[in-house]
């Protein structure tokens, strides 16, 4: 359909890598801090916090850890985080957007800028590449065992309000309007499907293939370095050939 299934595979691989590194909850915790500051510590009255708790549970974070985090950011911790996005170009001009959550914007900006520079790219001004991406709700459903019937899932997704649907190897991607992602997610869960992730994301309009081995190595290293930075929440890019 929409031709973005490669993004789905990239996202699934990255989520598994983050989980393996034990980094998922560090990043979710920072998001919880902002959600609590803006909407309070009660998930019943704070939709953003409620979704972050669901995200943590989906990544097998123990309930005790979630409760400690909420308590910590409800008064015991005075750290103030802010969300900042950076845009730039990787090797061969590959467009990259880096979303961060930080308590020190000078540190984070300096680090992100140095990663771009070290690996053959450069950080640009806000807006320099964001027009190449569109924001969409994305719901990922893994199908490693191959036991999900594609037509049935697609019908359920579209009936729930999805705008698009893709199947690619071992996962399905359901696309929605940004504000509808969690409603569609809930409908699919109610229909018996296990959702790996549900979030809004920036989807590139097209992907770019790199052929030069040096560019491929640098782009891979740039993404690894960004993913290893605790301040970095999400990285979106137009590179197709991610190993």
C-alpha positions as CSV (number, residue, x, y, z in Angstrom):
1,X,0.0,0.0,0.0
2,X,1.9,3.0,1.3
3,X,5.4,1.6,0.7
4,X,6.9,2.2,4.2
5,X,7.2,-1.4,5.3
6,X,10.9,-1.1,5.5
7,X,10.4,1.4,8.3
8,X,8.4,-1.1,10.2
9,X,11.2,-3.7,10.1
10,X,13.7,-1.0,11.1
11,X,11.5,-0.1,14.1
12,X,11.0,-3.7,15.2
13,X,14.8,-4.4,15.1
14,X,15.6,-1.2,17.0
15,X,13.0,-2.0,19.7
16,X,14.5,-5.4,20.2
17,X,18.0,-4.0,20.4
18,X,16.9,-1.4,22.9
19,X,15.2,-4.0,25.0
20,X,18.3,-6.2,24.9
21,X,20.4,-3.4,26.1
22,X,18.0,-2.7,29.0
23,X,17.6,0.9,27.8
24,X,13.9,0.9,27.2
25,X,12.8,2.0,30.7
26,X,15.5,4.7,31.0
27,X,13.9,6.4,28.0
28,X,10.3,5.7,29.0
29,X,11.1,7.1,32.5
30,X,12.1,10.4,31.1
31,X,8.9,10.6,29.1
32,X,7.0,9.8,32.3
33,X,8.7,12.7,34.1
34,X,7.4,15.1,31.5
35,X,3.9,13.5,31.4
36,X,3.7,13.7,35.2
37,X,4.8,17.3,35.3
38,X,2.3,18.3,32.7
39,X,-0.7,16.1,33.7
40,X,-0.1,14.8,37.2
41,X,0.8,11.3,38.6
42,X,-2.7,9.7,38.3
43,X,-2.8,7.7,35.0
44,X,-6.6,7.7,35.2
45,X,-6.5,11.5,34.6
46,X,-3.4,11.6,32.5
47,X,-3.7,9.9,29.1
48,X,-0.1,10.4,28.2
49,X,1.1,8.7,31.4
50,X,-1.4,5.9,30.9
51,X,0.0,5.2,27.4
52,X,3.6,5.3,28.7
53,X,2.7,2.8,31.4
54,X,1.2,0.5,28.7
55,X,4.3,1.0,26.6
56,X,6.5,0.0,29.6
57,X,4.5,-3.1,30.3
58,X,4.6,-4.1,26.6
59,X,8.4,-4.0,27.0
60,X,8.2,-6.3,30.0
61,X,9.1,-3.6,32.6
62,X,8.1,-4.9,36.0
63,X,5.2,-3.1,37.7
64,X,7.4,-2.3,40.8
65,X,9.8,-0.4,38.5
66,X,6.9,1.5,36.9
67,X,5.5,2.4,40.4
68,X,8.9,3.5,41.7
69,X,9.3,5.7,38.6
70,X,6.0,7.4,39.1
71,X,6.7,8.0,42.7
72,X,10.1,9.4,42.0
73,X,8.9,11.9,39.5
74,X,5.9,12.9,41.6
75,X,8.0,14.8,44.1
76,X,11.2,13.1,45.0
77,X,13.1,14.1,41.9
78,X,13.5,17.7,40.9
79,X,15.1,16.9,37.6
80,X,13.4,18.8,34.8
81,X,13.4,17.2,31.3
82,X,12.5,18.9,28.1
83,X,11.9,17.4,24.6
84,X,14.1,18.8,21.8
85,X,14.3,17.6,18.2
86,X,17.4,18.0,16.0
87,X,17.6,17.6,12.2
88,X,20.6,17.0,10.0
89,X,22.2,15.0,7.3
90,X,24.1,11.7,7.5
91,X,26.6,10.4,5.0
92,X,25.6,11.1,1.4
93,X,23.0,13.6,2.6
94,X,20.7,11.1,4.2
95,X,18.0,13.0,6.1
96,X,17.9,12.3,9.9
97,X,15.6,13.5,12.7
98,X,16.7,13.0,16.3
99,X,14.2,13.3,19.1
100,X,15.7,13.8,22.6
101,X,14.6,14.2,26.2
102,X,17.2,16.0,28.2
103,X,17.9,17.8,31.4
104,X,20.9,19.6,29.8
105,X,20.3,20.9,26.3
106,X,23.9,22.1,25.9
107,X,25.2,18.6,26.5
108,X,22.7,17.0,24.2
109,X,23.1,19.4,21.4
110,X,26.9,19.1,21.6
111,X,26.7,15.3,21.6
112,X,24.3,15.1,18.7
113,X,26.4,17.6,16.6
114,X,29.6,15.6,17.3
115,X,28.0,12.3,16.2
116,X,26.9,13.9,12.9
117,X,30.3,15.4,12.3
118,X,32.3,12.3,13.2
119,X,30.4,10.1,10.8
120,X,30.3,12.1,7.7
121,X,27.3,14.3,8.2
122,X,26.3,17.6,9.7
123,X,23.5,18.9,12.0
124,X,21.3,21.4,10.3
125,X,18.6,24.0,11.2
126,X,15.2,23.0,12.4
127,X,13.0,22.3,9.4
128,X,15.8,21.4,7.1
129,X,14.6,17.8,6.6
130,X,11.3,17.5,8.6
131,X,9.3,18.3,5.4
132,X,10.5,15.0,4.0
133,X,8.6,13.1,6.8
134,X,5.0,12.8,7.7
135,X,3.6,12.1,11.2
136,X,1.4,9.1,11.4
137,X,0.1,6.7,14.0
138,X,1.9,3.3,13.7
139,X,0.8,0.1,15.2
140,X,3.2,-2.9,14.9
141,X,2.0,-6.5,15.2
142,X,4.7,-9.2,15.0
143,X,4.0,-12.4,13.0
144,X,7.2,-14.4,13.5
145,X,5.2,-17.6,13.8
146,X,3.1,-16.8,10.7
147,X,-0.2,-17.6,12.4
148,X,-2.0,-14.3,11.8
149,X,-4.3,-14.2,8.8
150,X,-3.5,-11.1,6.9
151,X,-6.9,-10.4,5.4
152,X,-8.6,-10.7,8.8
153,X,-6.2,-8.4,10.5
154,X,-6.5,-5.8,7.7
155,X,-10.3,-5.9,7.8
156,X,-10.2,-5.5,11.6
157,X,-7.8,-2.6,11.4
158,X,-9.7,-0.7,8.7
159,X,-13.0,-1.2,10.5
160,X,-11.3,0.2,13.7
161,X,-10.4,3.4,11.8
162,X,-6.9,2.7,10.3
163,X,-5.9,4.6,7.2
164,X,-3.5,2.0,5.8
165,X,-2.1,-1.5,6.3
166,X,1.1,-3.3,5.3
167,X,2.4,-6.8,5.6
168,X,6.1,-7.4,5.4
169,X,7.9,-10.6,6.3
170,X,7.5,-11.2,10.0
171,X,5.4,-8.1,11.0
172,X,2.3,-6.1,10.1
173,X,2.1,-2.4,10.3
174,X,-1.2,-0.5,10.8
175,X,-1.2,3.2,10.0
176,X,-3.7,5.7,11.5
177,X,-4.2,9.4,11.9
178,X,-1.9,10.6,14.7
179,X,-4.8,11.2,17.1
180,X,-6.4,7.8,16.4
181,X,-3.5,5.5,17.1
182,X,-4.5,4.4,20.6
183,X,-8.1,4.0,19.9
184,X,-7.3,1.7,16.9
185,X,-4.7,-0.1,19.1
186,X,-7.4,-0.8,21.8
187,X,-9.8,-2.1,19.1
188,X,-7.2,-4.5,17.8
189,X,-6.3,-5.8,21.3
190,X,-10.0,-6.3,22.0
191,X,-10.2,-8.3,18.7
192,X,-7.5,-10.6,20.1
193,X,-4.4,-9.3,18.5
194,X,-1.1,-8.8,20.4
195,X,0.3,-5.3,19.7
196,X,4.1,-5.0,19.8
197,X,4.0,-1.2,19.8
198,X,1.7,1.7,19.2
199,X,2.9,5.3,18.8
200,X,3.1,8.3,16.6
201,X,6.1,8.4,14.3
202,X,7.7,10.3,11.5
203,X,7.6,8.3,8.3
204,X,9.8,9.3,5.4
205,X,8.1,9.8,2.1
206,X,10.9,7.8,0.3
207,X,13.9,5.8,1.3
208,X,17.5,6.2,0.0
209,X,19.9,3.3,-0.7
210,X,23.6,3.7,-0.1
211,X,26.1,1.9,-2.3
212,X,29.4,3.2,-1.0
213,X,30.9,0.9,1.7
214,X,32.3,3.9,3.6
215,X,28.9,5.7,3.6
216,X,27.2,2.5,4.8
217,X,29.7,2.0,7.6
218,X,29.4,5.7,8.7
219,X,25.6,5.7,8.6
220,X,25.4,2.5,10.6
221,X,27.9,3.9,13.1
222,X,26.0,7.2,13.4
223,X,22.7,5.4,14.1
224,X,24.4,3.1,16.7
225,X,26.0,6.1,18.4
226,X,22.6,8.0,18.5
227,X,20.8,4.9,19.9
228,X,23.4,4.5,22.6
229,X,22.9,8.0,23.9
230,X,20.5,8.0,26.9
231,X,19.2,11.5,25.9
232,X,18.0,10.2,22.5
233,X,14.4,8.9,22.4
234,X,13.8,8.3,18.7
235,X,15.8,8.5,15.5
236,X,14.0,8.8,12.1
237,X,15.9,8.6,8.8
238,X,15.6,7.9,5.1
239,X,18.2,5.1,4.8
240,X,16.8,1.9,3.4
241,X,19.6,-0.6,3.8
242,X,19.8,-1.0,7.6
243,X,21.6,-4.2,8.6
